[in-house]
């Protein structure tokens, strides 16, 4: 395995999994094909074009003819150099979500590494010379690298404390499936007796005067 092959799997393998919703077997099958097409990610230009006088294939997937022109137009529109790995990755997503979505659908239906490799070759690459055994061998190498890369990422997340925290235990006195336990009533406060209303000075004075008047009339009547 070349360093370029290993670096491509480590960098773009997890991204293929996330962006296309694929498991590691299917992604390794993709890389097994790309490794054959690009001489393990060391050659971007096709050595001996099948069509005489043509420019031949280009990039990871060795796009030829209309597909090469479409890639070049897309890369120019996005501002990518034609040899930028991000351009190769990005345009593969464009194809697999668009004109080549049938290849993605067929790939998703596979359940083994060998079948994923073969289906991607038949549906997406469609090569003149299959070299299927070599594609399968590279896919197996890619799978090993991808598994190691995924394990390393999980270890880093764990070291940084980025793994999801365990759920807090449910308090023993609460039943999540049942009704809430009513709270005990609060002890009633003893009633506070009403205080007598204050007596104003005016009331006292008026009452005393009236009593004196009544006493005076009573004395005069008795006389």
Secondary structure, DSSP 8 states (H G I E B T S, - for coil): --HHHHHHHHHHHHHHHHHHT--HHHHHHHHHHHHHHTTTTT--B-SS-SSTTS---BTTTTB-HHHHHHHHHHHHHHT--TT-HHHHHHHHHHHHHTTTHHHHHHHHT--SHHHHHHHHIIIII--SS--HHHHHHHHHHHHHHHHHHHHHHHHHHHHTT-S--------TT--TTS----------------------HHHHHHHHHHHHHHHHHHHHHH-
